[in-house]
């Protein structure tokens, strides 16, 4: 039942993906059940409420993985759009399928209960979702988690463009000047991102990934350390700034960032811990689980709540919490089998990206 894992996949990162997806799902089911879970210990409610920080972990992991998958690419402009095609082939079909499922379930719900009907998304909203621009264009999200996918896509594109520019600008420079180019290319945006995220600087740019970019970039930097592109000391400025501001403003978020960075930095040492089949299974379907749990699991909880008369007992709410997770995992597994796994396979077979020849460097 575990999704197939190729040798190139990293066990610790896959397992952390599973943890992060479960954190986000727990956060949303905690919100859906609300007062019904008032019986739960405070620390447990706090952990579930902070489960939204699984998204921050995802951003850090994504930065590492994208840096890993693109580090041998030639610095040519054609690789930018080729990268877009390949990532789109990997990510778009499950995302679009979840939109179809969400809109379809909403239409069915409206037909069954017209007194509580909610309007279907407009054509403009659907089209903007298809190109990840719904928040920039002001439509909002059909499903609550879609905002983070928009950020992910922006960060992928920004990373590939910046790595292309840096390599082009430093191609014929000596190592010292090349370092200056790298610093000038990446660090201003890192600084802006951290200052915006922690409220030191206000930037009115709704829908743009600026507040989350630092997470993606720090994950990328860890990969640069592993590949020998940079030394450990180049991680220090960003980490110090995040530590000082993070501990002051959002200590729980800071802990999530540390967890993500520790996972990617020491993933080799954590390989045995990460090679745990249940977590690897969740990691394998984490993208589908992230997409589908509010669509299917959330509706399941709300439907049972209506049938139960609007309230659950302590035992009933605990059972519904577990049932919501179980239904979400089942739906995610089916989405993975039907849509995500075939598109993953197709993406791997696409040899679109031109890579550097290790013998010549060209």
Secondary structure, DSSP 8 states (H G I E B T S, - for coil): ------TTS-HHHHHHHHHHHHHHHHHHHHHHHGGGGTTS-HHHHHHHHGGGGHHHHHHHHHHHHHHHHHTTB---THHHHHHHHHHHHHHHHHHHHHHHHHHHHHHHHHHH-GGG------HHHHHHHHTT-TTTTT---SSTTHHHHHHHHHHHHHHHHHHHHHHHHTTTS-HHHHHHHHHHHHHHHHHHHHHHHTTSS----TT-THHHHHHHHHHHHHHHHHHTSS-GGGGHHHHHHHHHHHHHH-HHHHHHHHHHHHHHHTTTTTHHHH--HHHHHHHHTHHHHHHHIIIIIHHHHHHHHHHTTS---HHHHHHHHHHHHHHHHHHHHHHIIIIIHHHHHHHHH-----B--TTT--
